[in-house]
């Protein structure tokens, strides 16, 4: 994987890229508080046959940060700007949580830019949830503000995150990827790339506009949801997939919001099936 950069609204944003000569294109967008490298197993597998680019949103991974934004459209616009920078007319897209919400918002605005979307539990709150977050705040924001941000070194961070209860269901490779891509070394030790204040602000944002544009998502869209999603309610999910006969909702019992970190094999299986990518033999037996 190569790390590349481009400029968006005076910010230097980073993305990971593989197989740039392949004609078929795939864009990957990550969840709040994480980074493109958390999906390195997806990038590597898909990159065997496709040109794959995975964006670090502003304030995440190796991208520059800012708190000067007021809606999730800020992340939508970063994705569209990356497509313009790459010169991609169309692509397939994979998004998780914030990344899924960002891609779906991009499709509301420019659906013709996407051949197919695979969204893992995208954050597309309904009217009630949006109202709650807007006026009573998201409890996830409070959790983010109290997140430990500094460490003696990356080795200490790995030990802490390996035994943290919130990561108990994660594959070991995902914990290692978090330390590799979401924590940076500093002159005083190591720190989270995504500052708690930024993560909290993202959790705190809520807007109603996207709910009135769901019918504009006309590209084939596959929503991958747990048995009960807390961020993509049934009615919203139904409206997202209603505009294309090839769109669908797939519910996976026994999975949660962080499926891409907890079960790489299942995430790969669903993604490659939906994008019609043949799974390499070593991955099939993983």
SEMILO-115458 format. One line per 4 residues: number of its first residue (from 1); their letters; for each residue x, y, z negated of C-alpha. Coordinates in nm, 3 decimals. Layout:
% residues N
NUM> a> X,Y,Z  ...
END
This chain:
% residues 286
1> xxxx> 0.000,0.000,0.000  0.117,0.349,0.084  0.025,0.653,-0.122  -0.077,0.954,0.085
5> xxxx> -0.202,1.305,0.007  -0.425,1.574,0.155  -0.559,1.912,0.047  -0.917,1.964,-0.069
9> xxxx> -1.023,2.305,-0.203  -0.661,2.388,-0.290  -0.622,2.057,-0.477  -0.368,1.795,-0.375
13> xxxx> -0.566,1.471,-0.365  -0.416,1.125,-0.336  -0.533,0.811,-0.162  -0.399,0.460,-0.108
17> xxxx> -0.377,0.331,0.248  -0.312,-0.005,0.413  -0.306,-0.130,0.773  -0.348,0.211,0.943
21> xxxx> -0.338,0.066,1.296  -0.646,-0.154,1.248  -0.949,-0.025,1.442  -1.209,-0.107,1.174
25> xxxx> -1.221,0.134,0.879  -1.317,0.091,0.512  -1.336,0.364,0.247  -1.326,0.276,-0.126
29> xxxx> -1.442,0.507,-0.408  -1.381,0.442,-0.779  -1.570,0.486,-1.106  -1.543,0.779,-1.349
33> xxxx> -1.225,0.768,-1.556  -1.048,0.514,-1.336  -0.851,0.529,-1.011  -0.825,0.382,-0.663
37> xxxx> -0.560,0.132,-0.773  -0.808,-0.043,-1.003  -0.941,-0.204,-0.684  -0.599,-0.306,-0.553
41> xxxx> -0.718,-0.666,-0.507  -0.998,-0.543,-0.279  -0.762,-0.314,-0.090  -0.513,-0.597,-0.035
45> xxxx> -0.774,-0.849,0.081  -0.965,-0.614,0.310  -0.642,-0.464,0.436  -0.550,-0.789,0.608
49> xxxx> -0.800,-0.707,0.881  -0.909,-0.345,0.827  -0.764,0.002,0.791  -0.847,0.069,0.424
53> xxxx> -0.822,0.397,0.234  -0.910,0.434,-0.135  -0.942,0.784,-0.279  -0.829,0.909,-0.619
57> xxxx> -1.098,1.165,-0.706  -0.976,1.500,-0.838  -0.842,1.454,-1.191  -0.796,1.080,-1.149
61> xxxx> -0.493,0.869,-1.059  -0.234,1.075,-0.872  -0.470,1.357,-0.770  -0.457,1.709,-0.909
65> xxxx> -0.724,1.805,-1.157  -0.978,2.079,-1.216  -1.283,2.146,-1.428  -1.417,2.400,-1.178
69> xxxx> -1.717,2.213,-1.042  -2.082,2.195,-1.132  -2.233,1.885,-0.971  -2.155,1.539,-0.842
73> xxxx> -2.159,1.686,-0.493  -1.799,1.781,-0.572  -1.710,1.411,-0.539  -1.932,1.363,-0.236
77> xxxx> -1.746,1.644,-0.063  -1.405,1.493,-0.144  -1.508,1.172,0.032  -1.632,1.353,0.341
81> xxxx> -1.316,1.566,0.344  -1.102,1.253,0.338  -1.294,1.112,0.636  -1.228,1.437,0.823
85> xxxx> -0.860,1.432,0.724  -0.827,1.075,0.851  -1.018,1.153,1.169  -1.264,0.871,1.103
89> xxxx> -1.591,0.918,1.291  -1.753,0.626,1.108  -1.651,0.365,0.853  -1.783,0.109,0.609
93> xxxx> -1.769,0.218,0.246  -1.745,0.050,-0.093  -1.828,0.244,-0.407  -1.849,0.164,-0.777
97> xxxx> -2.044,0.371,-1.032  -1.939,0.736,-0.970  -1.785,0.622,-0.642  -2.106,0.452,-0.534
101> xxxx> -2.306,0.759,-0.628  -2.063,0.979,-0.438  -2.085,0.767,-0.124  -2.465,0.755,-0.136
105> xxxx> -2.479,1.132,-0.175  -2.245,1.159,0.124  -2.484,0.935,0.317  -2.775,1.160,0.222
109> xxxx> -2.587,1.442,0.393  -2.409,1.256,0.675  -2.553,0.907,0.709  -2.410,0.871,1.059
113> xxxx> -2.058,0.863,0.911  -2.123,0.521,0.755  -2.171,0.188,0.932  -2.250,0.008,0.608
117> xxxx> -2.232,0.086,0.237  -2.173,-0.167,-0.042  -2.242,0.004,-0.375  -2.172,-0.167,-0.708
121> xxxx> -2.416,-0.029,-0.967  -2.401,0.327,-0.828  -2.502,0.611,-1.057  -2.828,0.735,-0.902
125> xxxx> -3.036,0.831,-1.204  -3.412,0.870,-1.182  -3.610,1.181,-1.279  -3.650,1.082,-1.644
129> xxxx> -3.284,0.991,-1.698  -3.164,1.301,-1.515  -3.386,1.520,-1.733  -3.255,1.351,-2.048
133> xxxx> -2.890,1.404,-1.949  -2.956,1.762,-1.844  -3.122,1.870,-2.167  -3.009,1.623,-2.435
137> xxxx> -2.666,1.525,-2.300  -2.525,1.185,-2.212  -2.393,0.986,-2.513  -2.121,0.854,-2.280
141> xxxx> -1.982,1.208,-2.272  -1.937,1.209,-2.648  -1.760,0.873,-2.628  -1.528,1.005,-2.356
145> xxxx> -1.435,1.315,-2.557  -1.312,1.094,-2.843  -1.112,0.863,-2.618  -0.747,0.825,-2.707
149> xxxx> -0.546,1.007,-2.441  -0.181,0.981,-2.551  0.048,0.685,-2.611  0.407,0.620,-2.710
153> xxxx> 0.466,0.453,-2.373  0.289,0.235,-2.118  0.382,-0.080,-2.308  0.193,0.044,-2.612
157> xxxx> -0.103,0.141,-2.392  -0.112,-0.210,-2.244  -0.123,-0.366,-2.590  -0.402,-0.132,-2.701
161> xxxx> -0.618,-0.179,-2.393  -0.559,-0.555,-2.385  -0.721,-0.596,-2.727  -0.981,-0.319,-2.702
165> xxxx> -1.335,-0.462,-2.745  -1.464,-0.266,-2.445  -1.220,-0.450,-2.220  -1.277,-0.797,-2.361
169> xxxx> -1.456,-0.914,-2.046  -1.200,-0.766,-1.808  -0.961,-0.982,-1.612  -0.604,-0.941,-1.730
173> xxxx> -0.515,-0.802,-1.385  -0.764,-0.519,-1.431  -0.617,-0.421,-1.768  -0.271,-0.415,-1.611
177> xxxx> -0.403,-0.213,-1.316  -0.556,0.040,-1.556  -0.221,0.097,-1.726  -0.043,0.111,-1.390
181> xxxx> -0.276,0.350,-1.209  -0.474,0.534,-1.479  -0.195,0.616,-1.725  0.108,0.826,-1.634
185> xxxx> 0.441,0.864,-1.804  0.525,1.206,-1.951  0.826,1.361,-2.120  0.664,1.274,-2.454
189> xxxx> 0.546,0.924,-2.367  0.234,0.844,-2.166  -0.118,0.983,-2.121  -0.444,0.916,-1.944
193> xxxx> -0.450,1.054,-1.590  -0.816,1.144,-1.635  -0.838,1.380,-1.931  -1.121,1.306,-2.176
197> xxxx> -1.266,1.653,-2.111  -1.295,1.577,-1.739  -1.448,1.234,-1.790  -1.697,1.384,-2.035
201> xxxx> -1.792,1.664,-1.797  -1.865,1.415,-1.520  -2.087,1.214,-1.754  -2.265,1.535,-1.853
205> xxxx> -2.360,1.645,-1.501  -2.712,1.586,-1.381  -2.896,1.719,-1.079  -3.233,1.646,-0.926
209> xxxx> -3.160,1.728,-0.560  -3.034,1.384,-0.459  -3.365,1.226,-0.562  -3.543,1.418,-0.287
213> xxxx> -3.296,1.314,-0.017  -3.294,0.935,-0.061  -3.490,0.889,0.264  -3.194,1.042,0.449
217> xxxx> -2.980,0.735,0.371  -3.047,0.556,0.700  -2.731,0.344,0.728  -2.732,-0.021,0.619
221> xxxx> -2.688,-0.015,0.241  -2.633,-0.310,0.009  -2.681,-0.237,-0.360  -2.512,-0.482,-0.598
225> xxxx> -2.673,-0.449,-0.939  -2.680,-0.634,-1.271  -3.010,-0.794,-1.374  -3.102,-0.461,-1.531
229> xxxx> -2.919,-0.149,-1.422  -2.911,0.151,-1.655  -2.784,0.386,-1.384  -2.973,0.281,-1.071
233> xxxx> -3.338,0.219,-1.169  -3.562,-0.006,-0.953  -3.767,0.274,-0.798  -3.458,0.470,-0.695
237> xxxx> -3.287,0.156,-0.564  -3.598,0.072,-0.363  -3.602,0.414,-0.199  -3.232,0.388,-0.112
241> xxxx> -3.279,0.063,0.082  -3.619,0.147,0.232  -3.484,0.328,0.537  -3.295,0.049,0.714
245> xxxx> -3.416,-0.306,0.777  -3.064,-0.437,0.711  -3.044,-0.277,0.367  -3.097,-0.488,0.056
249> xxxx> -3.069,-0.508,-0.321  -2.873,-0.796,-0.472  -2.905,-0.854,-0.845  -2.640,-1.064,-1.015
253> xxxx> -2.758,-1.205,-1.352  -2.488,-1.228,-1.614  -2.290,-0.937,-1.473  -2.254,-0.582,-1.599
257> xxxx> -2.171,-0.232,-1.485  -1.797,-0.308,-1.470  -1.825,-0.620,-1.254  -1.534,-0.516,-1.025
261> xxxx> -1.302,-0.527,-1.328  -1.450,-0.841,-1.482  -1.481,-1.080,-1.189  -1.255,-1.021,-0.892
265> xxxx> -1.358,-1.338,-0.710  -1.729,-1.254,-0.720  -1.667,-0.892,-0.622  -1.460,-1.006,-0.326
269> xxxx> -1.718,-1.266,-0.226  -2.005,-1.017,-0.221  -1.802,-0.746,-0.047  -1.663,-0.967,0.225
273> xxxx> -1.997,-1.133,0.287  -2.172,-0.801,0.328  -1.899,-0.652,0.546  -1.870,-0.976,0.746
277> xxxx> -1.501,-1.012,0.661  -1.358,-1.362,0.654  -1.210,-1.450,0.313  -0.847,-1.567,0.343
281> xxxx> -0.795,-1.926,0.226  -0.586,-1.839,-0.087  -0.861,-1.607,-0.208  -1.133,-1.865,-0.153
285> xx> -0.971,-2.099,-0.401  -0.883,-1.828,-0.657
END
